[in-house]
Amino acid sequence: MNAASGLETIEAAKVHQPPVVEPSMESFEAVVHDEEFEIPTEEELRTLRRVSGQIPWSAYTIAFVELCERFSYYGTTAVFVNFIQQPLPEGSTTGAAPDPNADIPGALGMGQRASTGLTTFNQFWAYVMPLLGAYMADQYWGRFKTIQIACGIALVGHVILIISAIPQVITNPNGAIACFAIGIVIMGVGVGGFKSNISPLIAEQCTEQVMRIKVTPKGERVIMDPAVTTSRVFLYFYLMINVGSLTGSIGMVYAERYIGFWLSYLLPTIMLLLCPMVIFLCKSRYNLTPPEGSTIAKAAKLWSLAMKPKWSWNPVTLRKNIKAPGFWDVAKPSHLGATKPAWMTFDDAWVDEVRRGLIACKVFLWYPLYWLAYGQMTNNLTSQAATMKLGGVPNDIVSNFNPLFIVILIPIMDKLVYPACRKANLHFTPIKRITCGFFLASAAMVSATVTQWYIYRQSPCPGNNANNCYLDAEETDKWQSNISVWVQLLPYGLIGFSEIMASVTSLEYAFTKAPVNMRSSVTAVSLFMNALSSALAQALVALAEDPLLVWNYGVVAVVAAVGGVLFWFDNAKIDSEEDKMNLLPSAKYRARDTVSDPESAEGTMYGKESTEKRPSV
């Protein structure tokens, strides 16, 4: 290998290729002669198998924290549909079913439309708040402190939810709904602050950042690819999310059924208490990235500076100008020279990183169409299960097929499918995986549409009425179709598979494409797409009721399929530049002089020199 071929791999992303700054030969030769850090050539990038680096144990402690938080969130929200939709069972003061084999737990009795609306709002709110959590982390507090504060806020929300379900409150519907609404708003603030920071924190524990050649014990030359390591980290991070979701949801559904909603809200609160305790005890072992002041403001100024000479009121001309080569060159410090503004405390490489981060945000803009299909799982599919033959299984436990499939599939994908693709030199890139996720989600909704059509065919009530169909005038004997609830294995399994393709990849894409000091912000943009999807779902609330549920699922299936096609055509060029974007040189960014953040304490990354060896660029 020679220096020129190594440098050719360090290019800019997509169309606008920034010039490569020549490294000092001393530093580059040191890299080349270190056999543990041999940079792959372009030919080796195309032909050698790629493998993951090691995942440090500190990452697993963060994954455990995520498990506890997801147990608390999904354990709590798993019972929301019944709490809102179903009436308080006669003779019950806790919402528990007097006859667990025949009755359905309930509290407020507000119906399916109200249930869909409130659960959709909860989802919307929980995915708007990551924007605030990311802003506070990247600008002021850092990820560690933001996570601690977010856990405290979420705990307050959980306590209020417990109060809404105690016998003295739950028997008063007006008081219970007011308390419930306040609780989900406060809990959402904490959940959002946690979500936007925990995923970047776990990936930052893997400190290797440069592709390198390694030789296996069998003598095979392979490429240790940090992108593959990050992908594996997020796969198992998502596994822990779903272990928490699975155990929390199953346990709390039975708690509501046999004891009452107050216990379904209490146990998740106890689990959430573990989160700040674990990360505090392990803090000295974590690699922590300091907040660096006004990174978001500087990124906005940078974009404005690049846009200034390109602006046009003609949308066709504007689009052409933005896509033209050299769009970002006018905003680079090397171009401005002595005339650069005082706020420009970074180098050309940071400009390229910001551009790459904006490309990621553009990719995420398609996600609301995907999340629209996923959102059906949290409300309408639960209601569909209540009209099917349950065989003693609670209707809201069926949704746990989804995390169960994910827990089973992730090790298969990591140990068999992805290694087989890499061995066959098939680059199953993030854009390709996301596209597959769209089509799998669409297939899930097609299966739900067919199931709902058969339910309506069997209903003895006029007007395709299934959710409120009774076999007696007193409305005590509720009708259920003879279709087994296990039919829902298909939509839940397909959605789970789609999450591995699309949801896991969005976390990976946000981390690998964002500037280091804006990882929480780009992650929050990714999560915010879920909120936009919830807002979009509000437009479909009118369809979330008999006799229109076939149309509801059918429309969502078409939207996801069309979205997948358009997503691929819009991002195919980006897909071809994946390696180039991952090989951008590291940026130099001068942070503010003082950082008022506990992460700067001795024993964290702030007090250490990085051990990662990189070529000087």
Buried (B, 14 or more C-beta within 10 A) or exposed (E): EEBEBBBEBBBBBBEBBBEBBEBEEEBBEBBBEEEEBBBBBEEBBEEBBBBBBEBBEBBBBBBBBBBBBBBBBBBBBBBBBBBBBBBBBEEBEBBBBEEBEEBBBBBBEBBBEBBBBBBBBBBBBBBBBBBBBBBBBBBBBBBBBBBBBBBEBBBBBBBBBBBBBBEEBBBEBEBBBEBBBBBBBBBBBBBBBBBBBBBBBBBBBBEBBBBBBBEEEEEEBBBBBBBBBBBBBBBBBBBBBBBBBBBBBBBBBBBBBBBBBBBBBBBBBEBBEBBBEBBEEBBEEBBBBBBBBBBBEBBEBBBEBBBEEBEEEEEEEBEEBEEEEEBBBBBBBEBEEEEBEEEBBBBBBBBBBBBBBBBBBEBBEBBBBBBBBBBBBBBBBBBBBBBBBBEEBBBBBBBBBBBBBBBEBBEEBBEEEBBEBBEEEEBBBBBBBBBBBBBBBBBBBBBBBBBBBBBBEBBEBEEBBBBBBBEEEEEEEBBBBEBEBBBBBBBBBBBBBBBBBBBBBBBBBBBBBBBBBBBBBBBBBBBBBBBBBBBBBBEBBEBBBBBBBBBBBBBBBBBBBEBBEEBBEBBEEBBEBBBBBBBBBBBEBEBEEEBEBBBBEEEBBBEEEEEEBBBBB
